[in-house]
Amino acid sequence: MDLNSFPRVALCHRPTPLEPLRRLSEQVGGPAIFVKRDDCTGLALGGNKARKLEFLVAEALAQGCDTLVTIGGLQSNHCRQTAAAAAKCRLSCELILPHLAKFSSTTYETSGNVLLDQLFGATLHIVPSMEAAAGRSKQVLDAIRGRGEKPYFIPAGGSTALGALGYVDAARELFEQAAALQLKIDHIIVTTGSSTTHAGLVVGFHALELTQPGYQAPPVTGISVYQREQPATALVRQRARETAELLGISTAGLDERVVVTDAYLGRGYGEPTMGMVEAVQLTARLEGLLLDPVYTGKTMAGLIDRARQGLFSPSANIVFMHTGGMPALFAYRDAFAPMLETGSS
């Protein structure tokens, strides 16, 4: 599994920490929970997209592009980190931001990632829907080319096989950290959104089994925060196959490794749930660790619920992939208002 043949720019703090969550583990009364701190990747307050952007921005630079263009919901973490990567690499950036979540408030419209996008100097194109985003994207790309500039388009979430290489590498990194700690990882829980963080991990651990005699990769369960289970599973499987093919490794058995549940999605993408609010509160107050309301909050809600149901052995070691996203907390203040009011004197 040699990634050295792929161009890469340095955008990410690596390796990110692997830490125990002892108080949370005690609270849920189940397995030992560890967190892989990809909220600490550094770029623009951290998050999982930094790993993907190292490969995507490198390709943009290799092609002589001068402007990054991408799509994401109004409070997109991917767009925030793309804007920061563009600033760092002397590129312009244009963001197409559809309203994907039904949740809205004054702070949602103006704070969190929206504020940071503006601070990084990106041009924002706010549109009402994903359908409108497709048309606006074409207009933006045509306008850039019409000015004699060269855009590089990144799909929502950096969801390409090239972007997934960031999490193929993260699987190797986690494997090496666990070996150094003599830690047997029994299960990994990750957010499934645009698909390539999940797909990259699956391919990375699959590749490790192919190259490390006797190694048995832990299962990776995705908690879907964007789509229902069937389309989410199909998309992760597709991206995993594409990523394996890009690396030139076997795709045999990959589909069976992809497990996704939509049990914690609630009413839809970006819609707060009671489980998410509880998970964010518990993790903050027991571990001093911040999660976000759209991605990691729902994913941790899934981990906690499954632990309480006894779906993990009490002696198991579970790794929670923290993909970042904390700036969105400020945009979702209204969702936490009841909890915050009861905690005030």
N, C-alpha and C positions, 0 to 999 in steps of 0.2 A: 504494500500500500504506500507507494511513493508519490507524494504530492509535489515534489520539487520541480517537475516538468511543467507545472502550471504557474503562470505569472502571479505574483502576490505583492500587495503593498502592506506596509506595517500600519495597521489602524487599531490593533487590539492588544490589551494587556493579557498575555498568556504565560504560564497557565493560570487560570482562575482558581480560587481556593475551593477546596472540598472540606466542608465543616460539618460536625455533628449538631443536630438540633435536640439536645438532651431534654430540655424542659417540655418541648412540644411532644416528644416521644412519650414522656411520662404522662402528659395530659390525655393523649389519645389511648394510652394503655395497650399499645400494640408493639409493632416492630421498632427497631432503631432507625430513625430518620436522619439522613444526611442531606445537605444542600450543596449542589454544584453552582458556585456563585458567578454565573455569567451576567449577573447585574453589575459585575466588577470589571467588565471588559474595557472600561475607561472612556471610550469615545462618546461624548455628549451625554454624560451620566450613565453610560453603560447599557448593556443589553445584547441580545443574541445576534442582532443584525450586523454587528461589527465583524464577526467572523466571516459572514457571507460577503460583506462588502470588500474585504481584503482581496478576494478573487474577482469580484465583479468590477470594482474600480480599476484593478490592474488591467483587465481586458479593455475597459474604456480608454485608458491611457495608451495601451498598445495599439489601439485602432486610431489614435490621434483625435479622439473626441474631446470637446471642450465644455460640454454641458450634460449633466445628469438629469434625466427626467424619470419620474416614477409616480406610482399611484398608491394611495392608502387612505383609510378612513380619516376623518377630521383630526382625531387624536392619535394618529399613526406613530408608533415608535419607530417603525422602519423608515418613514419619511424624515423623522427627526435625525436619525443617525445618517441617513443618506445626505441630508443637507450639511451635516457636520463634516462628513467625509469629503464632500465637494469643496467646502471651505478649506480644509486641510490640504487638499491636493490641487488647489488653484483652479478649480472648475466652477462653472456656474451651475445653478440648480433650479429646476422648476418642478413644483409638486402639484399634482392633481388630487384634490381632497374631497371625495364624495361623502355625503352624510350617510353612513352605514348603520348607525345605531339610532333607535327610536328615542333613547334617552337624550335629553338636552336640557341645558340651563345656560344662564349668562356665563358662568365660569367655564362650562364645557366649550362654549363657542370661542372663548378668547384666551384662556390660560393654558397651563400644562404644555403639551407638545406644540400647540399652535404658537404660543409665545416664543418657544425655543426655535421653531422653524424660522420665524421672523428675525430672531437675533442672529442666526447663522447666515442670513442674507438671501434666503431662498425666495423665489417668486411663487406666491400661492394662488392656485386657481380652485376656488371652492365651488362645488357643484352639488345638485340635490340628490344624485343617485349614481350607482355604479354604471348604469346605462349611459347617463350623461357624461360620465368620466371617460368612456371610450371615445366619444366624439370629441371631447375637449382635448384628449391626448393627441389625437391626430392633428387638430388645429395647432396645438403647441409645437409639435414636432415639425409640421410644415412651416410654421413661422420661424423657428430656429434655423431651419435649412434655408429659408428665404433670405435670412440675414447673412448667409454665407458661413454659418457656423455648423458644427457637427455634433448632433445629440447622440447620447447613448441611453437607450430605454431600458429600465429595470422593471420587470413585472412586479406587481404588488407583493410585498414581503421578501423580495429577492428570490422568488420561488422558481429557480432554475437548477438544473443539475450542477452547473458551475458554482452557484451559491451554496448548494448543499455540501460542497467539499469542506466548507467551514466546520460542519458538524461531523463529517467523516473524521476530520482531524481532532475534533473535540472528543470523539469516542476513544481514539488512541490516547489522548491526554488523560481522560478519566481512567482508562485501563492502567496506565502507568502510575497514576496517583494511588489507585487502590492497591496495586502490587507493592508499592513502597510502604503503605500502611498495613500490609497483610490483611486487607479487608476484602471479604468475599461479598460482592454486590449481588443481591438476590433479585432485585427489581428496580427498574428506572421508570419514573413518572415524568412525562413531558407534555407541554401544551401542543395541541395540534391546531394550527391556524392556517397559514398559507402552505404548510406541509413540509418544507424542506429542512427545518430543524429536526423534526421527527424522522424524515426519510434519511437524512445524513447520518443520524445516530444508528439507525437500523443497518445501513450499508457499512458504516464504520465497524460495528461489532461483527457483522457478517464477514468482513474482510479479515478481522483479527482471528476469527475461527479458522479461516483458510490458511493463515500464516503462522499461528501459534499452536503447535501440537498439544492436544489435550485440553485446550481452552474451550470452555462452554460459556457463550455470551449470555448475559442476563436478558430476560424479556423486557421489552420497552412498551409501555402502555401510554397511548396518547389520549389526553382529555380534550375533546373537541370544544372549541370556543367560537367557532364560526359556522360550520355546517353540521347537518345531521350525519349520523354515523355512516350510512352507506356511501354517500358521495365523498365524505372526508376520508374514509378508508381507501376508496378507489383512487383518490388523488395522491395520497401518500404512497400507495403501491406504485403508481405511475412514476412519480418522482424518484422513488427508490430504484426502479428498473433503469431509468435514464441515467441516474448517478453511477450505478454499477457499470453500465455500458460505457460511460465516459471514462471510467477507471480501467476498463478492460478486464473486469472480473466477472465470475459466474453470477447469473441471476437466479440460479436454481434455489428454490426454497424461500426466496425473498418475500413473496406475497404472504406466506404463512407467518412471517415474523411481524407483520403489521397488525397491531391491535389498537382499535380506537373505540372510545365510548362517548356518546353525546348526553349521558345522564346528568351532566352538570352544566349544560348549556343554558338552561332556563328558557326564556322567551326568545332568545336570539343573541346575536353578536352585540357586545357592548351593553347588554341589558343586565343591570345588577340583580343578584340573587341573594337570598338570605344566607345561603351557604358560603357565598363569596365574602359577604360582610363579616361573618363569623371567622372565616379563615384569615382574612386580613387582620382582624382584631387580635385573634389568638397569637398569630405569628409575631405581630408587633409587640404585644404585651408580655409574651413569654420569652422571645428571643431577640427583641430589638431589631427585627428583620422586616423590611417593608416589601410588600407585594403590591401588585397593581390590580385594579378592579376588572380589567378586560381579559387578561390572559392568566397570569400566575395566581391571582386570587381564586379563580374558578378551578384551576388545576390543583391548587392546594386543598380546596374544598373537596375535590374528588379523592385525593390521597387520604385526607382525614376520614371521610365517610367510609371508604373501603377498609381502612384500618379498624374503625369502630365496628364494622360488620364482621370482622374476623377473617377477611379475605387474604390477609398475609399471616404467615407464621409469626408468633410472638418473638421468635429468635431471628427473624429476617432482618436484613440490612437493605433499606430502601433509599435510593437516591432521587431527590427532587431536583429537576433541572430548573434553576431560576433564570428565566430569560429576560429579566429586567422589566422596564415599563413604568417605573415609579412616577415619572412626571405626570402621568394620567391621574394619579391620586388627587392632585390639586383641581383637576377638571371635574371630578366626581364628588366633590364635597357634599353635595345635597344627598347623595346616596348613603352617606355615613352620618347624616345629621342626627337621627334618633340616638345612635350610639354615642356620638359626641356630646349631646345634651345630657344624657344620663351620667356621663363621666365628669360633668362640670359641677361646681359648688357655688 
